[in-house]
Amino acid sequence: MEEHGQTPTNTCNVCEVELELGTNWTRGNKKKFVYFCRECDNAKRRANFLKQKAREIGDQTLKKYNGSKDGYVYIVTNPAWPEWVKIGSAMDADSRCRGYQTSSPFRDYIVVYRVYTKDRLAAEHNAFEHAEKLTDRHNEWFRMSVGQAKECIQRGL
């Protein structure tokens, strides 16, 4: 076997089986200084193939998600900031709220209002415009009551 670094390698880097050129180890691997038996190399190739397929499926799903306009415009509150409400949009408001919960040790974000619309992004944008006329804004959070936020959403639909 060839030396890799300072240590002679004659076993598989993964399962430590004895490597024998031509039986459980290929010359292609020898040229690359890759010391994997055929079984571990095949497992690695399967894993890489599955990762690639998962990426492709994820990309396709993301494109479909981004291409879909329908969904919800919603209002989220948190008792830590009683004077502020968040106006947002998502295909699934409850799922989005569960995502917020990871940033709160008390898991106290609440979806207090949601309305379905054919174009959630346009409705959210319009609600933002109405809300900005009334109060302070910090990203998607507005200093206003839930009632005021509902009015802004209704005007934006």
C-alpha positions, 0 to 999 in steps of 0.5 A: 500500500501507499503511504498517506501522510506519515502512516502507511494505510492498509485498512479501510478508513471507515470499517478498518477492513484489510484492503487488498488491491483487486479484491475489495479495493480499486486502483481508482481509489489508489490514485486518489489516496482514498482508502475505502473498501468497495462496500464503504465506497458504495455506501458513500456513493449511495449517501451522496446520491440520496443527498443530491436527490433530497436537494433536488426535491427541496429545490422543486418544493421551494419553487412551488412554494414561492410560486404559490400566492395564496395563503394567510395574512395573520397577526401574532402577539407576544405578552412580552411586548403587549403594545406590539403586534406582528403582521405577516403572511404565510401559506400556513400561519400556525406553522409559521408561529411554531417557527417563532416559538423556538426563539422564545423560552416561554413559547408564548407567541400567539396567532390571534387573527388570520385571514385567507387570501388569493395573494398573501404577499400583496395583502401583507404589503397593503396591510403594512402600508396602512399600518405605517400610516398609523404608528411606529414600525420595526420590521414586521412589528407595529406598535398598535392594538390587535383591532387596529391591525385587523383593520389594516389587514381588512383594508389591504385585502 
